[in-house]
Amino acid sequence: MASNRSKWYVVWNGTEPGVCDSWAECEARTKGFPGARYKAFRTQEEAVEAFRNGDDEMSLLRAIAQHSPVVHVNYDAIPEIVKDSIAVDGACSGNPGLMEYRGVDVMTGAEIFHQGPYPDATNNIGEFLALVHALAFFKKTGNDHTTIYSDSRTAMAWVRDRKCKTKLERTERNAHLFELIARAEYWLQNNTSPNRIIKWETTKWGEIPADFGRK
């Protein structure tokens, strides 16, 4: 495997569990496989560590945090931005297409979680799942004071209504995605969270810190 790949993929449950150096290889091992479990990582080291630790969510978060680059941004110059906060964002190649989402610390740029890619998805779904992931993460860790920023009014409305109102059709390729949506809706309908969700004002503050930089 080449060490300069931009993406690495871990397959925990598929025709052949292990680390893949391309999406094509990962897809070949998981497409149509019942209960397939896989995830993308930025580096080979991160992927190998995650594979060794298993697909437990906290293990994944620790693996990602250990290898994520830290970007320092002077948001002190924008006093209205809440310092104790994270930002979430989604990215999708095509509509529908391959989608991933992540959450980063606003003050440092350190990545807190990163999920995907998921095939035959949309950006709005990614933004919605990112918000629910952040809410669930903070409830689990007890950080009920941390603010969550999103630049998607659509995703914020879906979370407020506790319903992902996507018009995307379910297919064999995105069946796992719809399972994640159902789990997110169930979580919203059965949990409350004091964490504030605030609209990131892109026109005034620039791109949201969790932006994937693909515009």
C-alpha positions as protocol buffer text, in pm:
chain_id: "A"
residue {
  index: 1
  type: MET
  ca { x: 0 y: 0 z: 0 }
}
residue {
  index: 2
  type: ALA
  ca { x: 123 y: 349 z: -82 }
}
residue {
  index: 3
  type: SER
  ca { x: 166 y: 581 z: 217 }
}
residue {
  index: 4
  type: ASN
  ca { x: 72 y: 902 z: 36 }
}
residue {
  index: 5
  type: ARG
  ca { x: -292 y: 818 z: -31 }
}
residue {
  index: 6
  type: SER
  ca { x: -542 y: 1090 z: 65 }
}
residue {
  index: 7
  type: LYS
  ca { x: -792 y: 838 z: 206 }
}
residue {
  index: 8
  type: TRP
  ca { x: -769 y: 502 z: 379 }
}
residue {
  index: 9
  type: TYR
  ca { x: -1064 y: 277 z: 455 }
}
residue {
  index: 10
  type: VAL
  ca { x: -1121 y: 25 z: 733 }
}
residue {
  index: 11
  type: VAL
  ca { x: -1359 y: -266 z: 685 }
}
residue {
  index: 12
  type: TRP
  ca { x: -1464 y: -435 z: 1008 }
}
residue {
  index: 13
  type: ASN
  ca { x: -1753 y: -634 z: 867 }
}
residue {
  index: 14
  type: GLY
  ca { x: -1736 y: -734 z: 501 }
}
residue {
  index: 15
  type: THR
  ca { x: -1616 y: -1006 z: 268 }
}
residue {
  index: 16
  type: GLU
  ca { x: -1258 y: -938 z: 384 }
}
residue {
  index: 17
  type: PRO
  ca { x: -1202 y: -725 z: 697 }
}
residue {
  index: 18
  type: GLY
  ca { x: -895 y: -504 z: 693 }
}
residue {
  index: 19
  type: VAL
  ca { x: -746 y: -174 z: 574 }
}
residue {
  index: 20
  type: CYS
  ca { x: -802 y: -62 z: 212 }
}
residue {
  index: 21
  type: ASP
  ca { x: -613 y: 209 z: 23 }
}
residue {
  index: 22
  type: SER
  ca { x: -900 y: 300 z: -211 }
}
residue {
  index: 23
  type: TRP
  ca { x: -1276 y: 347 z: -205 }
}
residue {
  index: 24
  type: ALA
  ca { x: -1309 y: 96 z: -492 }
}
residue {
  index: 25
  type: GLU
  ca { x: -1149 y: -175 z: -279 }
}
residue {
  index: 26
  type: CYS
  ca { x: -1359 y: -87 z: 26 }
}
residue {
  index: 27
  type: GLU
  ca { x: -1678 y: -86 z: -181 }
}
residue {
  index: 28
  type: ALA
  ca { x: -1592 y: -424 z: -332 }
}
residue {
  index: 29
  type: ARG
  ca { x: -1559 y: -572 z: 18 }
}
residue {
  index: 30
  type: THR
  ca { x: -1880 y: -418 z: 157 }
}
residue {
  index: 31
  type: LYS
  ca { x: -2131 y: -368 z: -126 }
}
residue {
  index: 32
  type: GLY
  ca { x: -2430 y: -593 z: -68 }
}
residue {
  index: 33
  type: PHE
  ca { x: -2276 y: -744 z: 245 }
}
residue {
  index: 34
  type: PRO
  ca { x: -2535 y: -774 z: 527 }
}
residue {
  index: 35
  type: GLY
  ca { x: -2445 y: -547 z: 818 }
}
residue {
  index: 36
  type: ALA
  ca { x: -2134 y: -408 z: 649 }
}
residue {
  index: 37
  type: ARG
  ca { x: -1922 y: -184 z: 876 }
}
residue {
  index: 38
  type: TYR
  ca { x: -1657 y: 47 z: 730 }
}
residue {
  index: 39
  type: LYS
  ca { x: -1515 y: 399 z: 764 }
}
residue {
  index: 40
  type: ALA
  ca { x: -1274 y: 640 z: 595 }
}
residue {
  index: 41
  type: PHE
  ca { x: -959 y: 778 z: 757 }
}
residue {
  index: 42
  type: ARG
  ca { x: -708 y: 1041 z: 651 }
}
residue {
  index: 43
  type: THR
  ca { x: -388 y: 847 z: 720 }
}
residue {
  index: 44
  type: GLN
  ca { x: -272 y: 487 z: 709 }
}
residue {
  index: 45
  type: GLU
  ca { x: -162 y: 505 z: 1073 }
}
residue {
  index: 46
  type: GLU
  ca { x: -506 y: 625 z: 1182 }
}
residue {
  index: 47
  type: ALA
  ca { x: -676 y: 349 z: 985 }
}
residue {
  index: 48
  type: VAL
  ca { x: -451 y: 75 z: 1121 }
}
residue {
  index: 49
  type: GLU
  ca { x: -502 y: 190 z: 1480 }
}
residue {
  index: 50
  type: ALA
  ca { x: -879 y: 205 z: 1433 }
}
residue {
  index: 51
  type: PHE
  ca { x: -886 y: -144 z: 1283 }
}
residue {
  index: 52
  type: ARG
  ca { x: -688 y: -281 z: 1576 }
}
residue {
  index: 53
  type: ASN
  ca { x: -915 y: -109 z: 1830 }
}
residue {
  index: 54
  type: GLY
  ca { x: -1239 y: -229 z: 1669 }
}
residue {
  index: 55
  type: ASP
  ca { x: -1542 y: -24 z: 1559 }
}
residue {
  index: 56
  type: ASP
  ca { x: -1639 y: 102 z: 1903 }
}
residue {
  index: 57
  type: GLU
  ca { x: -1730 y: 472 z: 1866 }
}
residue {
  index: 58
  type: MET
  ca { x: -1499 y: 596 z: 2141 }
}
residue {
  index: 59
  type: SER
  ca { x: -1207 y: 402 z: 1992 }
}
residue {
  index: 60
  type: LEU
  ca { x: -1274 y: 570 z: 1659 }
}
residue {
  index: 61
  type: LEU
  ca { x: -1290 y: 914 z: 1818 }
}
residue {
  index: 62
  type: ARG
  ca { x: -962 y: 856 z: 2001 }
}
residue {
  index: 63
  type: ALA
  ca { x: -793 y: 735 z: 1683 }
}
residue {
  index: 64
  type: ILE
  ca { x: -913 y: 1034 z: 1483 }
}
residue {
  index: 65
  type: ALA
  ca { x: -818 y: 1288 z: 1750 }
}
residue {
  index: 66
  type: GLN
  ca { x: -467 y: 1143 z: 1786 }
}
residue {
  index: 67
  type: HIS
  ca { x: -380 y: 1191 z: 1419 }
}
residue {
  index: 68
  type: SER
  ca { x: -585 y: 1497 z: 1326 }
}
residue {
  index: 69
  type: PRO
  ca { x: -390 y: 1815 z: 1243 }
}
residue {
  index: 70
  type: VAL
  ca { x: -448 y: 2110 z: 1475 }
}
residue {
  index: 71
  type: VAL
  ca { x: -514 y: 2440 z: 1300 }
}
residue {
  index: 72
  type: HIS
  ca { x: -497 y: 2754 z: 1513 }
}
residue {
  index: 73
  type: VAL
  ca { x: -729 y: 3036 z: 1408 }
}
residue {
  index: 74
  type: ASN
  ca { x: -755 y: 3372 z: 1584 }
}
residue {
  index: 75
  type: TYR
  ca { x: -1128 y: 3378 z: 1651 }
}
residue {
  index: 76
  type: ASP
  ca { x: -1058 y: 3611 z: 1944 }
}
residue {
  index: 77
  type: ALA
  ca { x: -1086 y: 3883 z: 1680 }
}
residue {
  index: 78
  type: ILE
  ca { x: -1455 y: 3790 z: 1642 }
}
residue {
  index: 79
  type: PRO
  ca { x: -1589 y: 3823 z: 1998 }
}
residue {
  index: 80
  type: GLU
  ca { x: -1944 y: 3714 z: 1913 }
}
residue {
  index: 81
  type: ILE
  ca { x: -1827 y: 3359 z: 1837 }
}
residue {
  index: 82
  type: VAL
  ca { x: -1866 y: 3131 z: 2139 }
}
residue {
  index: 83
  type: LYS
  ca { x: -1524 y: 2993 z: 2228 }
}
residue {
  index: 84
  type: ASP
  ca { x: -1645 y: 2674 z: 2395 }
}
residue {
  index: 85
  type: SER
  ca { x: -1795 y: 2531 z: 2077 }
}
residue {
  index: 86
  type: ILE
  ca { x: -1762 y: 2290 z: 1790 }
}
residue {
  index: 87
  type: ALA
  ca { x: -1861 y: 2331 z: 1425 }
}
residue {
  index: 88
  type: VAL
  ca { x: -2010 y: 2059 z: 1206 }
}
residue {
  index: 89
  type: ASP
  ca { x: -2028 y: 2031 z: 829 }
}
residue {
  index: 90
  type: GLY
  ca { x: -2098 y: 1785 z: 551 }
}
residue {
  index: 91
  type: ALA
  ca { x: -1957 y: 1740 z: 202 }
}
residue {
  index: 92
  type: CYS
  ca { x: -2103 y: 1550 z: -91 }
}
residue {
  index: 93
  type: SER
  ca { x: -1951 y: 1472 z: -431 }
}
residue {
  index: 94
  type: GLY
  ca { x: -2258 y: 1483 z: -655 }
}
residue {
  index: 95
  type: ASN
  ca { x: -2627 y: 1497 z: -569 }
}
residue {
  index: 96
  type: PRO
  ca { x: -2668 y: 1224 z: -474 }
}
residue {
  index: 97
  type: GLY
  ca { x: -2308 y: 1116 z: -432 }
}
residue {
  index: 98
  type: LEU
  ca { x: -2041 y: 1017 z: -182 }
}
residue {
  index: 99
  type: MET
  ca { x: -2103 y: 1206 z: 144 }
}
residue {
  index: 100
  type: GLU
  ca { x: -1904 y: 1250 z: 462 }
}
residue {
  index: 101
  type: TYR
  ca { x: -1939 y: 1474 z: 765 }
}
residue {
  index: 102
  type: ARG
  ca { x: -1730 y: 1588 z: 1057 }
}
residue {
  index: 103
  type: GLY
  ca { x: -1711 y: 1802 z: 1369 }
}
residue {
  index: 104
  type: VAL
  ca { x: -1415 y: 2019 z: 1472 }
}
residue {
  index: 105
  type: ASP
  ca { x: -1321 y: 2233 z: 1768 }
}
residue {
  index: 106
  type: VAL
  ca { x: -1384 y: 2596 z: 1669 }
}
residue {
  index: 107
  type: MET
  ca { x: -1089 y: 2747 z: 1853 }
}
residue {
  index: 108
  type: THR
  ca { x: -820 y: 2497 z: 1747 }
}
residue {
  index: 109
  type: GLY
  ca { x: -953 y: 2331 z: 1432 }
}
residue {
  index: 110
  type: ALA
  ca { x: -885 y: 1987 z: 1585 }
}
residue {
  index: 111
  type: GLU
  ca { x: -1115 y: 1721 z: 1439 }
}
residue {
  index: 112
  type: ILE
  ca { x: -1343 y: 1558 z: 1696 }
}
residue {
  index: 113
  type: PHE
  ca { x: -1530 y: 1314 z: 1473 }
}
residue {
  index: 114
  type: HIS
  ca { x: -1536 y: 1225 z: 1104 }
}
residue {
  index: 115
  type: GLN
  ca { x: -1778 y: 979 z: 941 }
}
residue {
  index: 116
  type: GLY
  ca { x: -1817 y: 846 z: 588 }
}
residue {
  index: 117
  type: PRO
  ca { x: -1804 y: 830 z: 299 }
}
residue {
  index: 118
  type: TYR
  ca { x: -2157 y: 703 z: 240 }
}
residue {
  index: 119
  type: PRO
  ca { x: -2269 y: 634 z: -120 }
}
residue {
  index: 120
  type: ASP
  ca { x: -2584 y: 778 z: -283 }
}
residue {
  index: 121
  type: ALA
  ca { x: -2631 y: 1047 z: -17 }
}
residue {
  index: 122
  type: THR
  ca { x: -2688 y: 1425 z: -5 }
}
residue {
  index: 123
  type: ASN
  ca { x: -2520 y: 1715 z: 167 }
}
residue {
  index: 124
  type: ASN
  ca { x: -2833 y: 1799 z: 370 }
}
residue {
  index: 125
  type: ILE
  ca { x: -2836 y: 1447 z: 514 }
}
residue {
  index: 126
  type: GLY
  ca { x: -2469 y: 1484 z: 607 }
}
residue {
  index: 127
  type: GLU
  ca { x: -2535 y: 1814 z: 784 }
}
residue {
  index: 128
  type: PHE
  ca { x: -2830 y: 1657 z: 970 }
}
residue {
  index: 129
  type: LEU
  ca { x: -2634 y: 1350 z: 1081 }
}
residue {
  index: 130
  type: ALA
  ca { x: -2344 y: 1570 z: 1189 }
}
residue {
  index: 131
  type: LEU
  ca { x: -2568 y: 1772 z: 1420 }
}
residue {
  index: 132
  type: VAL
  ca { x: -2726 y: 1464 z: 1575 }
}
residue {
  index: 133
  type: HIS
  ca { x: -2382 y: 1302 z: 1613 }
}
residue {
  index: 134
  type: ALA
  ca { x: -2262 y: 1611 z: 1801 }
}
residue {
  index: 135
  type: LEU
  ca { x: -2568 y: 1618 z: 2029 }
}
residue {
  index: 136
  type: ALA
  ca { x: -2537 y: 1248 z: 2109 }
}
residue {
  index: 137
  type: PHE
  ca { x: -2162 y: 1279 z: 2166 }
}
residue {
  index: 138
  type: PHE
  ca { x: -2203 y: 1563 z: 2416 }
}
residue {
  index: 139
  type: LYS
  ca { x: -2485 y: 1385 z: 2597 }
}
residue {
  index: 140
  type: LYS
  ca { x: -2264 y: 1078 z: 2632 }
}
residue {
  index: 141
  type: THR
  ca { x: -1966 y: 1278 z: 2758 }
}
residue {
  index: 142
  type: GLY
  ca { x: -2169 y: 1514 z: 2977 }
}
residue {
  index: 143
  type: ASN
  ca { x: -2063 y: 1833 z: 2795 }
}
residue {
  index: 144
  type: ASP
  ca { x: -2403 y: 2000 z: 2806 }
}
residue {
  index: 145
  type: HIS
  ca { x: -2259 y: 2351 z: 2789 }
}
residue {
  index: 146
  type: THR
  ca { x: -2075 y: 2324 z: 2456 }
}
residue {
  index: 147
  type: THR
  ca { x: -2229 y: 2520 z: 2167 }
}
residue {
  index: 148
  type: ILE
  ca { x: -2270 y: 2358 z: 1824 }
}
residue {
  index: 149
  type: TYR
  ca { x: -2239 y: 2565 z: 1506 }
}
residue {
  index: 150
  type: SER
  ca { x: -2389 y: 2466 z: 1169 }
}
residue {
  index: 151
  type: ASP
  ca { x: -2414 y: 2662 z: 845 }
}
residue {
  index: 152
  type: SER
  ca { x: -2719 y: 2463 z: 730 }
}
residue {
  index: 153
  type: ARG
  ca { x: -3061 y: 2606 z: 811 }
}
residue {
  index: 154
  type: THR
  ca { x: -3217 y: 2296 z: 657 }
}
residue {
  index: 155
  type: ALA
  ca { x: -3032 y: 2058 z: 890 }
}
residue {
  index: 156
  type: MET
  ca { x: -3109 y: 2277 z: 1191 }
}
residue {
  index: 157
  type: ALA
  ca { x: -3480 y: 2270 z: 1100 }
}
residue {
  index: 158
  type: TRP
  ca { x: -3475 y: 1891 z: 1058 }
}
residue {
  index: 159
  type: VAL
  ca { x: -3316 y: 1852 z: 1401 }
}
residue {
  index: 160
  type: ARG
  ca { x: -3571 y: 2090 z: 1554 }
}
residue {
  index: 161
  type: ASP
  ca { x: -3854 y: 1888 z: 1395 }
}
residue {
  index: 162
  type: ARG
  ca { x: -3683 y: 1559 z: 1492 }
}
residue {
  index: 163
  type: LYS
  ca { x: -3726 y: 1439 z: 1134 }
}
residue {
  index: 164
  type: CYS
  ca { x: -3494 y: 1409 z: 834 }
}
residue {
  index: 165
  type: LYS
  ca { x: -3723 y: 1537 z: 559 }
}
residue {
  index: 166
  type: THR
  ca { x: -3508 y: 1421 z: 269 }
}
residue {
  index: 167
  type: LYS
  ca { x: -3663 y: 1333 z: -66 }
}
residue {
  index: 168
  type: LEU
  ca { x: -3376 y: 1098 z: -146 }
}
residue {
  index: 169
  type: GLU
  ca { x: -3490 y: 752 z: -251 }
}
residue {
  index: 170
  type: ARG
  ca { x: -3364 y: 448 z: -65 }
}
residue {
  index: 171
  type: THR
  ca { x: -3154 y: 207 z: -274 }
}
residue {
  index: 172
  type: GLU
  ca { x: -2943 y: -99 z: -210 }
}
residue {
  index: 173
  type: ARG
  ca { x: -2633 y: 121 z: -209 }
}
residue {
  index: 174
  type: ASN
  ca { x: -2759 y: 366 z: 55 }
}
residue {
  index: 175
  type: ALA
  ca { x: -2957 y: 127 z: 275 }
}
residue {
  index: 176
  type: HIS
  ca { x: -2701 y: 168 z: 556 }
}
residue {
  index: 177
  type: LEU
  ca { x: -2737 y: 546 z: 530 }
}
residue {
  index: 178
  type: PHE
  ca { x: -3113 y: 522 z: 585 }
}
residue {
  index: 179
  type: GLU
  ca { x: -3046 y: 302 z: 888 }
}
residue {
  index: 180
  type: LEU
  ca { x: -2829 y: 584 z: 1028 }
}
residue {
  index: 181
  type: ILE
  ca { x: -3106 y: 836 z: 957 }
}
residue {
  index: 182
  type: ALA
  ca { x: -3361 y: 619 z: 1139 }
}
residue {
  index: 183
  type: ARG
  ca { x: -3128 y: 586 z: 1438 }
}
residue {
  index: 184
  type: ALA
  ca { x: -3071 y: 964 z: 1441 }
}
residue {
  index: 185
  type: GLU
  ca { x: -3446 y: 1033 z: 1433 }
}
residue {
  index: 186
  type: TYR
  ca { x: -3502 y: 780 z: 1711 }
}
residue {
  index: 187
  type: TRP
  ca { x: -3234 y: 948 z: 1922 }
}
residue {
  index: 188
  type: LEU
  ca { x: -3392 y: 1291 z: 1871 }
}
residue {
  index: 189
  type: GLN
  ca { x: -3737 y: 1159 z: 1961 }
}
residue {
  index: 190
  type: ASN
  ca { x: -3613 y: 993 z: 2279 }
}
residue {
  index: 191
  type: ASN
  ca { x: -3354 y: 1239 z: 2409 }
}
residue {
  index: 192
  type: THR
  ca { x: -3328 y: 1603 z: 2505 }
}
residue {
  index: 193
  type: SER
  ca { x: -3014 y: 1812 z: 2493 }
}
residue {
  index: 194
  type: PRO
  ca { x: -2931 y: 2151 z: 2650 }
}
residue {
  index: 195
  type: ASN
  ca { x: -2655 y: 2215 z: 2394 }
}
residue {
  index: 196
  type: ARG
  ca { x: -2729 y: 2522 z: 2185 }
}
residue {
  index: 197
  type: ILE
  ca { x: -2726 y: 2493 z: 1805 }
}
residue {
  index: 198
  type: ILE
  ca { x: -2637 y: 2825 z: 1642 }
}
residue {
  index: 199
  type: LYS
  ca { x: -2626 y: 2925 z: 1275 }
}
residue {
  index: 200
  type: TRP
  ca { x: -2271 y: 2992 z: 1156 }
}
residue {
  index: 201
  type: GLU
  ca { x: -2279 y: 3329 z: 979 }
}
residue {
  index: 202
  type: THR
  ca { x: -2060 y: 3258 z: 678 }
}
residue {
  index: 203
  type: THR
  ca { x: -2097 y: 3602 z: 522 }
}
residue {
  index: 204
  type: LYS
  ca { x: -1957 y: 3768 z: 836 }
}
residue {
  index: 205
  type: TRP
  ca { x: -1718 y: 3506 z: 973 }
}
residue {
  index: 206
  type: GLY
  ca { x: -1597 y: 3318 z: 667 }
}
residue {
  index: 207
  type: GLU
  ca { x: -1630 y: 2947 z: 602 }
}
residue {
  index: 208
  type: ILE
  ca { x: -1733 y: 2731 z: 896 }
}
residue {
  index: 209
  type: PRO
  ca { x: -1425 y: 2572 z: 1061 }
}
residue {
  index: 210
  type: ALA
  ca { x: -1553 y: 2221 z: 975 }
}
residue {
  index: 211
  type: ASP
  ca { x: -1570 y: 2304 z: 602 }
}
residue {
  index: 212
  type: PHE
  ca { x: -1405 y: 2043 z: 379 }
}
residue {
  index: 213
  type: GLY
  ca { x: -1265 y: 2310 z: 145 }
}
residue {
  index: 214
  type: ARG
  ca { x: -1406 y: 2160 z: -174 }
}
residue {
  index: 215
  type: LYS
  ca { x: -1608 y: 2453 z: -308 }
}
